[in-house]
Structures are given as C-alpha cells and as structure tokens.
Amino acid sequence: MERKTIVAIRPMEYLMTFNKSESGTVNLNGSEGKFLQIVLEALKIKYEIVVSKDMLHGDPLPDGNFTGMVGMVQREEVDLAMTHLVLTEIRSKAVNFSLPYYAERISFITAKPENSKQNLALFQVSDTPTWIGVGIVLIVMSVFFLRNLMVLCYSVTLLSHIIQPAKVAPIRTFHELSRAVQSGGHKVYTIQTYIPFLLDSKEDHLKELGKIVGHNNWIIPVQTYEETYVPSQTSRIPGSNHGSIKI
C-alpha cells in the first residue's frame, strides 16, 4: 500500500483553509492552500492534511526543539509543512526549506495621532523660523497700522487653530519609529518570528529596534496577533499578516 505524504498546515483566513467532501476529498483554499494543492497534485502523490497541534508556525525552545509546524517536521511527525512559514537562520538549522516563493513587505501600524495640547496652541500656529521672522518684522516695522493688521491676522489664525486643533505628527517610517522607541516615548510589539529579521538587518536603526523589542519582551502571541489592540504611543510590526505572493 502506497504511503501517504503527511502535510502540516495552520489554518489562516485568506491564506490556508481546507475542508473535506463527503467522499473524503480534501479541498484546500486560500492563496497558499491553492498553491499547495497544485504542487501536491503535480507530484501525483497521496497525501493527508493535518493541522498544527498548537496552531503555531514554529518558535525555538530552550532544549533545541521547536513548536508548531517546524517542530512537527523536526520530529518527523509530518513530511512537510506549509502556511506562511518564514525562513529564518535558526529554523533552517532544524529543517530544510524549499526555494522562497513568497515575499512580504513588512510595515507597521500606529494609533491615530492625538490632537496637540491646547496649552501650547499659542506657539503651534507657526514654526520657529516663522516666529523669528515675525519678531524681526515687528521690531523693524513697528508701524501702528501694520502692527494692528498683524494682530488681527494672528488672532484669526489662532482662533481657527483652537477650533480645529493640529494633530501630532504621525510616525511614517522605520527610521522615525526607531528614534521614537529609543527616546523612550513609544513601544513596538511584534511576533517572535520578526525579531531575527530586525537583529540581522544591515540597517543600524532596525538592529537597535530589534534589541529594544527583544530586551523588553514586547512579543504578541501569533494566535491573538490580528485582534491585538494598538493603543496610543504604540506600534505593531507587521501591520498585516498578509504579504504579496511572488511565484
């Protein structure tokens, strides 16, 4: 009797889902599910789908073993595994990976910027160079009409600023994110898988970000990642679990 190939998966919406028909036929769905089914059918092998016991992808344990799908392959409980498995150096020492077929651009999300503090509204109407220019103009051209006109214009601008407060400048790049975290005024949470990518980066700001996240253990369990609330002064890496497939 031909032995079945055992395949481990982790169900993830849009990426990997499966169901069995009344006849026992397995139907894989989602972007990776369809891809996996095409590969298995092209190999013309009999296979059995099993779900990761702990619903994890695979994180290292102190004893050298792994959790999740990586651990199942490592212990030879399954022949192969597939569902958003990120190739890392430490994982590659435990199991063999295929050639990469999936690329993901890592982003982050932050809470919507808050309004500027009202007690500083007087000075937030303009930036420092503008204030210097205004001061010089008032000193050099202290004509009564001009002075009153400027006061009127400023009053209108200040009133509009108070009615519609300015927003705190949002963090838009990883450079800005790293600086905010290093200053101590911001936190970043991520899943364990992304820590090695930050630490092994050639960019100093990403390395420093990875060190701080690891030191503070700002780790989110992958099972609850998508439901994790992002409060003020906090970011989450990556912004989404879904990347862009490149085959």
Secondary structure by P-SEA (a helix, b strand, c coil): cbbbbbbbbbbbcccccccccccbbbbbbcaaaaaaaaaaaaacccccccccccccccccccccccccaaaaaaacccccccccccccaaaaacccccccccccbbbbbbcccccccccccccccccaaaaaaaaaaaaacccaaaaaaaaaaaaaaaaaaaaccccccccccaaaaaaaaaaccbbbbbcccaaaaaaacccaaaaaaaaaaaaacccccccccccccccccccccccccbbbbcc
